[in-house]
């Protein structure tokens, strides 16, 4: 039973956090190119953001949080605004200075987490305390794996070359796409 729970938790994490892998890769690229955000801020922020999403999901699953699903889409405004700001800022400004500090990385993770909430809440509602604890432990291990993979991708020459050629619009495009996707998936506009 524990192996099955761990496998399901791994699939859930991977399915809901593929977009985080892209964002983390971009953050590691930015850290290497500009020094911001710092690597430790990326690590702390990602863990804090995922922990916040898990905590909200556990609270909602327990019936402690009564927020209509469509209002969760408002958090999509955070990456959308970051993307638009990064795209329209003057050419001579360094990129992307909007993400500084662990709290900014955590906010970006949470803002990108509507799909996490949509999946985690029903999962935590249907499994017991022991399975929930195991699921959270698997998530914690996989956050570390995601960070390591994103750091490696962010140092890979082809990825670095791609971002150097297209980084002026690639980073904002990813943030804008994440924001729009969160807003649309939440049903906020419907």
C-alpha positions as CSV (number, residue, x, y, z in Angstrom):
1,X,0.0,0.0,0.0
2,X,2.8,2.4,0.8
3,X,4.6,1.8,-2.5
4,X,1.3,2.4,-4.3
5,X,0.7,5.6,-2.4
6,X,4.3,6.8,-3.1
7,X,3.9,6.0,-6.8
8,X,0.6,7.9,-7.0
9,X,2.1,10.9,-5.1
10,X,5.0,10.9,-7.6
11,X,2.7,10.9,-10.6
12,X,0.5,13.7,-9.0
13,X,3.6,15.8,-8.3
14,X,5.1,15.4,-11.8
15,X,1.8,16.1,-13.5
16,X,1.1,19.3,-11.6
17,X,4.7,20.6,-11.5
18,X,6.0,20.3,-15.0
19,X,5.3,24.0,-15.5
20,X,7.3,24.7,-12.3
21,X,10.3,22.9,-13.8
22,X,10.3,25.4,-16.7
23,X,10.0,28.4,-14.3
24,X,12.7,27.0,-12.0
25,X,15.0,26.5,-15.0
26,X,14.5,30.1,-16.0
27,X,15.2,31.3,-12.5
28,X,18.4,29.3,-12.3
29,X,19.4,30.8,-15.7
30,X,18.7,34.3,-14.3
31,X,20.7,33.5,-11.2
32,X,23.7,32.5,-13.2
33,X,23.4,35.5,-15.6
34,X,22.5,38.3,-13.2
35,X,22.9,36.9,-9.6
36,X,19.1,37.4,-9.0
37,X,17.5,35.5,-7.5
38,X,20.1,33.8,-5.5
39,X,20.2,30.0,-5.7
40,X,19.3,29.6,-2.0
41,X,16.3,31.9,-2.5
42,X,15.2,29.7,-5.4
43,X,15.5,26.6,-3.2
44,X,13.9,28.1,-0.1
45,X,11.2,29.8,-2.1
46,X,10.2,26.6,-4.0
47,X,10.0,24.6,-0.8
48,X,8.0,27.4,0.9
49,X,5.6,27.7,-2.1
50,X,4.9,24.0,-2.3
51,X,4.5,23.8,1.5
52,X,1.9,26.6,1.3
53,X,0.1,24.8,-1.5
54,X,0.0,21.6,0.5
55,X,-1.1,23.4,3.6
56,X,-4.0,25.2,1.8
57,X,-4.9,21.9,0.2
58,X,-5.0,20.1,3.5
59,X,-7.1,22.9,5.0
60,X,-9.5,22.9,2.1
61,X,-9.7,19.1,2.2
62,X,-10.6,19.3,5.9
63,X,-13.3,21.8,5.2
64,X,-11.4,24.7,6.8
65,X,-11.2,26.9,3.7
66,X,-14.3,27.9,1.7
67,X,-13.0,29.7,-1.2
68,X,-14.8,29.2,-4.5
69,X,-12.6,27.5,-7.1
70,X,-13.0,30.3,-9.6
71,X,-11.5,32.9,-7.2
72,X,-8.3,30.8,-7.1
73,X,-7.7,32.2,-10.6
74,X,-6.9,35.6,-9.1
75,X,-3.5,34.2,-8.1
76,X,-2.8,33.9,-11.8
77,X,-2.5,37.7,-11.9
78,X,0.9,37.5,-10.2
79,X,2.9,35.7,-13.0
80,X,0.8,37.6,-15.6
81,X,1.9,40.9,-14.1
82,X,5.5,39.8,-13.7
83,X,5.6,38.7,-17.4
84,X,4.0,41.9,-18.7
85,X,6.3,44.1,-16.5
86,X,9.4,42.2,-17.7
87,X,8.3,42.5,-21.3
88,X,7.6,46.2,-21.3
89,X,10.4,47.4,-19.0
90,X,13.0,49.5,-20.7
91,X,15.6,47.6,-22.8
92,X,18.6,48.8,-20.7
93,X,17.3,47.3,-17.5
94,X,18.7,44.0,-16.4
95,X,16.4,40.9,-16.7
96,X,14.4,39.8,-14.7
97,X,14.8,41.8,-11.5
98,X,11.2,41.2,-10.5
99,X,12.2,38.0,-8.8
100,X,14.3,38.8,-5.8
101,X,14.2,36.9,-2.5
102,X,12.8,33.6,-1.5
103,X,9.4,35.1,-0.8
104,X,9.1,36.2,-4.5
105,X,10.0,32.7,-5.7
106,X,7.4,31.3,-3.2
107,X,4.8,33.7,-4.4
108,X,5.5,32.7,-8.0
109,X,5.2,29.0,-7.0
110,X,1.9,29.6,-5.3
111,X,0.6,31.8,-8.1
112,X,1.4,28.9,-10.5
113,X,-0.2,26.4,-8.2
114,X,-3.9,26.5,-9.1
115,X,-3.5,23.1,-10.8
116,X,-1.8,21.8,-7.7
117,X,-4.7,22.9,-5.6
118,X,-7.2,21.4,-8.0
119,X,-5.5,18.0,-7.7
120,X,-4.2,18.0,-4.2
121,X,-7.5,19.0,-2.5
122,X,-9.5,16.0,-3.7
123,X,-6.6,13.6,-3.1
124,X,-6.1,14.8,0.5
125,X,-9.9,14.5,1.0
126,X,-9.9,10.9,-0.1
127,X,-6.8,9.5,1.7
128,X,-6.1,9.0,5.3
129,X,-3.5,10.7,7.6
130,X,-0.8,8.1,7.0
131,X,-1.2,8.2,3.3
132,X,-1.2,12.0,3.4
133,X,2.0,12.1,5.4
134,X,3.6,9.7,2.9
135,X,2.4,11.9,0.0
136,X,3.8,15.0,1.5
137,X,7.2,13.3,2.1
138,X,7.2,12.2,-1.6
139,X,6.5,15.8,-2.6
140,X,9.4,17.0,-0.5
141,X,11.8,14.6,-2.1
142,X,10.5,15.5,-5.6
143,X,10.9,19.2,-5.0
144,X,14.6,18.5,-4.4
145,X,14.8,16.5,-7.6
146,X,13.0,19.2,-9.5
147,X,15.4,21.8,-8.2
148,X,18.4,19.7,-9.1
149,X,17.0,19.0,-12.6
150,X,16.2,22.7,-13.2
151,X,19.6,23.8,-12.0
152,X,21.2,21.3,-14.4
153,X,19.0,22.5,-17.3
154,X,19.8,26.1,-16.4
155,X,23.5,25.3,-16.8
156,X,23.2,23.3,-20.0
157,X,24.9,25.1,-22.9
158,X,22.0,24.6,-25.3
159,X,19.4,25.9,-22.9
160,X,21.7,28.8,-22.0
161,X,22.2,29.6,-25.7
162,X,18.5,29.5,-26.3
163,X,17.7,31.8,-23.5
164,X,20.5,34.2,-24.4
165,X,19.1,34.4,-28.0
166,X,15.4,34.7,-27.0
167,X,15.5,35.5,-23.3
168,X,14.1,39.0,-23.8
169,X,10.7,37.6,-24.7
170,X,11.0,34.0,-23.6
171,X,10.9,34.7,-19.8
172,X,8.0,37.1,-20.0
173,X,6.1,34.8,-22.4
174,X,6.4,31.9,-20.0
175,X,5.2,34.0,-17.0
176,X,2.3,35.5,-19.1
177,X,1.3,32.0,-20.3
178,X,1.3,30.6,-16.8
179,X,-0.8,33.5,-15.5
180,X,-3.3,33.2,-18.4
181,X,-3.5,29.4,-18.0
182,X,-4.2,29.7,-14.2
183,X,-6.9,32.3,-14.8
184,X,-8.6,30.3,-17.6
185,X,-8.3,26.9,-15.8
186,X,-9.9,28.4,-12.7
187,X,-13.0,29.5,-14.5
188,X,-12.7,33.0,-13.2
189,X,-13.6,34.5,-16.6
190,X,-16.6,32.2,-17.2
